[in-house]
Amino acid sequence: MGNKLLRAEHEIAHGKMLAHGDTEHIWGWGTPAGQLRAQRRAAKIATGAKLGPGVRALEIGCGTGLFTEMFAKTGARLVAVDISLDLLEKARGRKLPPDNVQFLEMRFEDCDVDDPFDAIIGSSVLHHLDINAALPKIYGLLKPGGIMSFAEPNMINPQVFIERKLLFLRKWLWHVSPDETAFVRWRFGELLAKIGFVNIGITPFDWLHPATPERLLTLVGELGFLLEKAPVIREFSGSLYIRAQRRLSA
């Protein structure tokens, strides 16, 4: 219990720090390249989760609501949770339609919202959680056949590996919280299967760095699409797209 509380305290403190700065810039979503990355990522998550009118979805770690706003455009009904009240204040400032979007302050592992959900979604959030507690929680909150759809950092990517493994660098990396990690594709797939998920798909993607100059976006983007299809090389992509389903029956 102590480690869980300490982890939660770290995330709340990190959220406060992020909220008091230019949050989207710190996360890398504010640049021209970052905006393109965010749009592509949101589209992957939304399409994989089959978001649309009549779909009830839970978004974990909604932060400032950047992705919530994009998900809401599908017409899905969203419950968006985050542990950081400071970040949620920014999310609520977006004034999204209350009939479609509900923001809640809570630690996901303690989430007691009404279930089941058609989909559970998120961008760059699972690696902040106690994954051994979070994944069974996701499974339990999904209706039979429900979909989890996430984009997460790829541990095999050199930059991600350095940020997560060279801990002495953390004091200079504002966007990295004390306890966060990243995932290795095949190991994460094995964990999902062990919990009971089926139709598991984990795909490496994203070679567009947020610092890419605007004049090079088209060139780097096209090169990135080629690298995502190249055997072996694609494994070093910056992100993983993760999709899996709860079994239709026990």
Sequence and secondary structure as in RCSB ss.txt:
>XXXX:A:sequence
MGNKLLRAEHEIAHGKMLAHGDTEHIWGWGTPAGQLRAQRRAAKIATGAKLGPGVRALEIGCGTGLFTEMFAKTG
ARLVAVDISLDLLEKARGRKLPPDNVQFLEMRFEDCDVDDPFDAIIGSSVLHHLDINAALPKIYGLLKPGGIMSF
AEPNMINPQVFIERKLLFLRKWLWHVSPDETAFVRWRFGELLAKIGFVNIGITPFDWLHPATPERLLTLVGELGF
LLEKAPVIREFSGSLYIRAQRRLSA
>XXXX:A:secstr
 HHHHHHHHHHHHHHHHHHTS HHHHHT SSHHHHHHHHHHHHHHHHHHT  TT EEEEE  TTSHHHHHHHTTT
 EEEEEES HHHHHHHHTT   TTTEEEEE  GGG      EEEEEEES GGGS HHHHHHHHHHHEEEEEEEEE
EEEBTTSHHHHHHHH GGGGGG TTS TT   B HHHHHHHHHHHT EEEEEEEE    TT  GGGHHHHHHHHH
HHHHSTTGGGG SEEEEEEE  S  
